[in-house]
Amino acid sequence: MRQLENIGLRIKCLSHSLKRGLNYLSTSSLPEEFQSMTGTQGMFIGYIRSQRPNPVFQKDLEATFNIRRATATKILQLMETNGLIIREPVPEDARLKKLTPTPKGEQFADLLRNNIERMEREMTRDIPKEDLQTFLDVVDKIIQNIESLKN
């Protein structure tokens, strides 16, 4: 059994492996026009689509993905530049901008979803469901513990 003192390092390695794996799948299977898009952009569009018919705003992405406002702003600006989303003002509050995928964004999300499903299958291959559930429970607890540092 590995020593437990390097949990943060192992999580960082897992994160990098996941990112590299998704990038490999993307570059090997996505049309050229989508090669410069990132997995985060795909996750944002996937989340926006999963919330339909409810509107999604930048603050929702910040909370869901546990990212800072500046990070979300930068990613959304790039997505807008790449033609993946549009920001639409809502009648109740012109300061709020509803995030809506464009047809190009919808196509990107569909293609990326196939890669994500493949990655999920590969990541969980030969791991019993009970172990996966324990892993998810532990990850949730680690997140809670880290978040409690802010209080």
N, C-alpha and C positions, 0 to 999 in steps of 0.2 A: 504494500500500500504506500502511496506517495505521502510525503510529508504535507501537512495541511498549512504550513506557513506561507505558501506562495499561491493562495487562492486567487488573489487579484491578477497575478501574472498568468495563471491558467485561463482565467476568464478573458483576459486581453488576447491570449493566443487563440482561444476559441473564436473570438470576435473577428480576428484577422483571417483565420482559416475560412470562416463563413463568408466573409467579404470576398476573399480571393476566389473561392469556389463559385460564388454567384457571378463574379466578374468573368470568370472563365466560361461559364455557361452562356452568359450574355454575349460575349465576343464570338463564341463559336456558333451561336444559333440565331442571333438577332440580325435583322437587315441592317445595312450600313447606316441608314439614317438614324438608327437608335443606338449605335455603338457608343456614342459619347454620353448617353444618359446613365444615371447612377441608380444603384439599387434603392437608395433613399428616396429618390424621385418616384420610383416605382411603388415603394411602400406608401408614400404619401397619396398617390393616385388610388392605390388599392384601398386605403383607408377611406378616402373621400367617397369612393364608389360603394363601399360596404355600409355607409351611413345613410344611403338614399332611403327614403325621400327627404330626410332631414338635412338641412344645410350644414356645411362644415366651414369653420372660420380658422384663421391662423392660430388663435389661442387654443383651439381644439387639438391641432397638431402638436403644439408645444406641450400640452398636458399629456397627450397619448404617447408621444415619443420621448418625453422627458428631456426636451431640448430648450435652450434659451431662445428668447425672442429674436435676437440678432441672427442666430443660426437658421431659424425658420424663415426669417425674412430673406436671407441670402439664397437659400434653396428655392423658395417660391419665386423670387425674382428670376433666377436661372430657368426655372420651369416655364415661366411666362415667356421669357426670351426664346426658349426652345419650342414654344408653341404647344406645350403640353396642358396648360391650364389657362383659364381666364379668371380674373377677379371681378366680381359684379357687386356693386353697392346694393344694399338692401333698403327697401323703402322706410323701415322703422328707424334706421340709424345709418346715415350716409358714411359714417366712419368705419362701419363694419363692411368687410368685403367677403362675400360668399365665394368659395373656391369651387370651380366647375371644370372638370376635364374637357378638353377639346376632343374632336374626333381623333386627332393624332395621339392625344393622351390616352384615349380609350384603347386604341390599337396597341400602344406601348404596354399598357396595363395587362391586356389579354396575353400578349407574348411573354411578358415577364412572369405572369402567374404560372404559366407552364414550367418555367425554369425554377420558380420557388417551390412548386409542388414536387419537382424532381429532386431538388436539394433536400427538402423535408424527408422524402423517402430514403435518400442516401444517408442522411445524418442519423436516422433512427433505425436503419437496417440492423437486424440482429440484436436489438436492445429490447428487453421485455417491457411491456406497457407499464408494469409496476415501477420499474427503474426510471422510466421516462417521467412518470407522475412524481416520483420522489425528487428527481432532478428539478422539475418545474416548481415544486413546493419550496425546495431549497433556494432556487434563484429568486423566487418571490420574497422569501424571508431575507435574503441578502440585500435586495433592493430596499425593503422596509428598514433594515438596520442602517443602511447608508443614508437614506432619507431622514432618519431620526437624528442624524448628526446636525442637521440644519436647525433643529429645535432647541 
